[in-house]
Amino acid sequence: MSTFKQNVCEAIGNTPIVKLNRVTAGIESEIYVKLDYMNPGGSVKDRIGKYIVEKAIERGDLKPGGTIIEGTSGNTGVGLAMYAAIYGYKTIFVLPDKQSIEKINNLRAFGAKVIVTPTNVEPDDPRSYYSVSRRLAETTPNSFYANQYYNLDNQDAHFHSTGPEIFEQTEGNFDVFLCGVGTGGTISGTGKYLKSVMPNVKIVGVDPVGSILEPFFRTKKIVEAHSYVIEGIGEDIFPGNLDFSIIDDMVVVEDKESFLMTRALLTKEGLYAGGSSGSAVVGAIKYAQKLKEPKRILVLLPDSGNRYTGKIYNDDWMRDNGYWDNSFNATIREVLSALDKGSLPAVKLMKEYNVSQIPVYRGSKLIGMVSESKLLRPLFESQISLNDNITIGLENNFILVDSNDLLEKVANALLNKTTVLVTTGEDVTAILTDIDILNYMATHRPF
Ligand SMILES: Cc1ncc(COP(=O)(O)O)c(C=O)c1O
């Protein structure tokens, strides 16, 4: 065992860089993603958790047995909690109530004390998560306030780890570094390092609609903040760790496109990342679309998808909040008036023959059935699309019987909701349904 780590904190960093292939179809620029969700605590924030605490210990700000306090959207908490678990510190975390329950449970599982504060209050409100964490730090004996918004060790962590790591992995062979902006630590620290070794690199930030950061970058005016759902990026304050002078451009993204891209990263690229990763990739594509010539863009994906199983990766939550991009955003009137218009070939056939299921052939070979009821749910949940080949919606739950067979042969099949296809010679000539049997029984009563 020559390659083991002394403890899990030594496993932070050296995250892989992967090229995107399918979600970038039609984009001339190449987009690469750095999977910082593969850090042991599941996010980029492991890097700052470790660095901030080590610096605090070095300066004597955190003493043995002390308590680490932080206002965190969850990920920094995990980074700090991991360090605290190894070295025996206590932790108290303050989270705004829009954060996912997975993040809150995760921190509690580390043994941390978690205090949840309201999201929709002004930053200087005594209930805000900035105010509560500051107050706790002032009143808890032997405590250290990590303060990722204003403690410059946050951006220094990225200057000393993320930046050099990216340069080493790529040998500087890219044109643009792009990431979401929350505290600003990632973009400022990584950006500062990259600019020191690659003078021509462009540093691009991604900000959600509703945040005050991009409007300020663009117009130098402070706008009113509005709420948005995406977690971890965008601000209603100007964090001390955000150095606008490092940033060359900023792109804005919406909740919906971020969440849809997060899901597409999983279904099209196999990348199980969090919502702000979807934002970052949407931002990279928007940026790429503005470019006059193709570039190589490196995007940092901050956290893992397993923190969002109750939200972005929950179909009901996506649907209930109007994030699924499908044709079900129509009114009932629109649905009814579409009845006479063009339709899918399979649906057209069902309508024409007034049946709810039809057999599907490849050449002369019967390969399955499609039915109204089984097509609806996957279409509704966007698991299949209207342009997919019909074979995707095939069911194999059917039996073939000859028209001369006895009815009792199909009784079990019908009771088990298996479709009964009636053949005459080689051809399927009918589908026998429950209603056919009921009709027969009603008209052939033995009295
Ligand atoms: C999920 C997620 N994405 C992105 C960021 C933004 O990183 P930074 O705070 O370094 O700007 C954060 C920060 O909290 C985050 O939690």
The ligand as an SDF file (V2000), in Angstrom:
LIG
                    3D

 16 16  0  0  0  0  0  0  0  0999 V2000
  -23.3440   24.3030   -5.4560 C   0  0  0  0  0  0  0  0  0  0  0  0
  -22.4530   25.4910   -5.5730 C   0  0  0  0  0  0  0  0  0  0  0  0
  -22.1190   25.9240   -6.7760 N   0  0  0  0  0  0  0  0  0  0  0  0
  -21.3260   27.0220   -6.9300 C   0  0  0  0  0  0  0  0  0  0  0  0
  -20.8560   27.7350   -5.8670 C   0  0  0  0  0  0  0  0  0  0  0  0
  -20.0540   28.9800   -6.1200 C   0  0  0  0  0  0  0  0  0  0  0  0
  -18.7310   28.9210   -5.7360 O   0  0  0  0  0  0  0  0  0  0  0  0
  -18.0520   30.1670   -5.0430 P   0  0  0  0  0  0  0  0  0  0  0  0
  -18.6900   30.3270   -3.6860 O   0  0  0  0  0  0  0  0  0  0  0  0
  -16.6020   29.7880   -4.9210 O   0  0  0  0  0  0  0  0  0  0  0  0
  -18.2610   31.3490   -5.8790 O   0  0  0  0  0  0  0  0  0  0  0  0
  -21.2230   27.2960   -4.6120 C   0  0  0  0  0  0  0  0  0  0  0  0
  -20.8350   28.0520   -3.4600 C   0  0  0  0  0  0  0  0  0  0  0  0
  -21.4640   28.0180   -2.4230 O   0  0  0  0  0  0  0  0  0  0  0  0
  -22.0200   26.1460   -4.4520 C   0  0  0  0  0  0  0  0  0  0  0  0
  -22.3910   25.6880   -3.2610 O   0  0  0  0  0  0  0  0  0  0  0  0
  1  2  1  0
  2  3  1  0
  2 15  2  0
  3  4  2  0
  4  5  1  0
  5  6  1  0
  5 12  2  0
  6  7  1  0
  7  8  1  0
  8  9  2  0
  8 10  1  0
  8 11  1  0
 12 13  1  0
 12 15  1  0
 13 14  2  0
 15 16  1  0
M  END
$$$$
